[in-house]
Amino acid sequence: MSDLRSRLESRAYADLEAMMESYAAAAVELAEAGFRRRLDYSPDSIEALDEILVQVGETPDLDLDFEVRLWGSYLGEVLRRRYAGVWELTQYPGGVAAVPAVEVRGSRLFPLLKVYRRLTAGEEEDLQSFFTLIAERLGRPAQVN
């Protein structure tokens, strides 16, 4: 895992979107190679992501910061692609630091913080419920041409 982290952190990215796409692609590769799960950026892949996070959360020497960036980027890319959103750095309400968020139709979604809560708070923060709530609030996905 440290090799993957070094590889991702040593790259120069053109912008936030390029960085998040790169981390998400790495999550897809690791899901297949390390967890035998297929992540394909579809809503159906959220369940597989949640199963991966259960296993990741049980890791004794968990690198929480990296795992949140890796898997949160994937969750964010699913949302961004489905709803034609954009990545932005923004302050989390009540927070002091800027964090990556996906802006969709005037709403800001914080996928990295959701993954953080999933890893630290457990099953009451499951991703499928989160995704279902987002889908209900945002409605139909964007049309892809």
N, C-alpha and C positions, 0 to 999 in steps of 0.2 A: 504494500500500500504506500510506503514512503516513496517508492520509485514513481508511482503514479502522481503523488502529490508534488514531488520535485519537478516532474515533467510539466505539470499544469502550472505550477507557480513560477517556473523559469521562462515561460513564454511571454512575449509582448503582445498584447491584444489591442486591436484598433479602437475598440470601445467596449462598453459594458455588455452590450448584446453579444459581441463576438466571444467575450470571456464566458458568459453564461452558456452559450451554445456549446463551447468547447468542454466545459465541465459536464454539461448534460450528455454530450456524446461519450465522454469517459464513463459516466454512470451507466450508460447503455452497455458499453463494453464490459465493465466490471460485473454488471448484473448477470450477463451471459457466462462469463468466464469464472466468476467467483461464487455465484449463487444459483446458477442454472435457471435463471428467470429471464423472460423476454420482455424488454421494455421497448415499445414501439411508438411512443408519444400519443397513444390513444387513451380515451377514458378507461378502457378495460385494463390498461397497464397500471392503474393506480392501486389496484388490489395487490399486484405483484410487488410494487414499490413498498407498500405497507408491510408485506411479509419480509422483504429485505431489511427494512428498518427494525423489525422485531429482532432479527438476527444480529444486526449491527449494534443495537442497544445492549446486547448481551456480551459484547466484546470486552474483555477485561481491561485492555489498554486503549480504550476508545479515544480517538483523536476527534473530539466533538466539533471543533471548529472546521476541520476539513470535511468531515462527514456531512455536516450541515450544508456547506457550500456545494459539495458534490451532488447529494440527493435533492437538496432544495432547488438547485439549478434545473434538475430534470423536472421536478414538479412544476416549476415556473415555466419551463419550455412547453409542457403539455398545455398549460393555461394560455400562454402567450399565443401559441400556434392555433389553438382551438377558437380563441376569441379575438384574434388579430390585435393583440396587445403589444406594448412596447416595454422594454426594460428601462428603468430609471433608478437613480439613487435618490432616496427621499428619506426624510426623518420619520421614523415610526411614531405614531401618536404617543406622546408622553415620554418618548425617548430622547436621548441627547446626540446620538450618532446617526449618520445617514446609512441606510441599508438598501440592498437591491430590492426593488418591488416591480411588479408587473402592473402597468396602468392599462385598464380596459374600460372604455366608455365612461371615463371620469371616476372610476373606482380604482383604488389601489389594493393590490393583493400582495401579501407578504409570505411567499412560499418557503423561504429559508427559515423564517421564524416558526412557521407551522411544522417544519421538519425538526427544528430544535425542540419544540414542545413535544412532538411525538417521541423523540429520543429521550427526553428527560422526564416527561409526565406519564408516559405509557399509553395504554390502549384507549383511555378516554379521549385521547387526541387523535383517533384514527383518521387516516387520510380519505377513506371512502366517504365518510360522513361529511368531511370538509368539502370534498369535490362535489358531492350531491348538493350541498347548500349553495356553493358557488354557481353550479349549473342552474339551480332554481332561480337565483337572483339575477343572473346575467341572461338567461333565456337561451335563445337559439345561438348556435355557434356561427362564427363569421363564414361567409361564402368564400370558398377557395376556388380561384379561377385556374 
